[in-house]
């Protein structure tokens, strides 16, 4: 996790910025390149434990706030290119007349995904994490206030594309949803077990491409249930609409 990539460095700071007159949140981290001794590694482990403890405290605050204001929050995680943003865009098209929706987008750079969400008419705030490989609960708390998320709404949090670090960082969400596309390989649940263990739902996306790729759906499902026997599973195509109603119905039921 973050002890390897270095983004848990406690000297990291956050600040708000404005890009093209749209509110954004920029998280900056500073990294050193020193050699580490065994003692350094022990201190790093302690720093990671302290970091996760602090994150959990912020996540608990977020969860309390969401409950008090009737905000249903989902944390969407995946590797890059699995189709999270397309899934959100198509979900918004189906559900935006049913209840208020807001989106927090996490990427290392650019406003591209937030702009795609804004084009649907739904408010979106982009968090640019710089070198950091995940969103954290403290940043989400600031983002919710900046975005002015309405009471009794659906808040979608699209995490940075990464199947490692986001598994350890609770954001206060109701559910963590892992999106896996059939173009990635059916053994991902075993390669990245922490993520699939932490998720409540696995979406197998891009099923319209199954005839063209080497992906065994049943094998993938079996692997996912090896690491998380209670994980729920949906298969769909966000771009073609195949079985999309199963997802929108699941989501609407959860929100209600």
ABEGO torsion letter per residue (X at the ends): XAAAAGAABAABBBBBBBBGGBBBBBBBBBBBABBBBAAAAAAAAAAAAAAAAAAAAAAAAAAAAAAAAGBBBBBBBBBBGAGAAAAAAAAAAAAAAABBBBBBBBBABEAAAAAAAAAAGBBBBBBBAEABABBBAAAAAAAAAAAGBBBGBBBBBBBBBBABAAAABBAGBABBBBBBBAAAEAAAAAABAAAAAABABBBBBGAAAAAABBBBAAAAAAAAAAABAABBBBBBBAAAGBGAAAAAAAAAAAAX
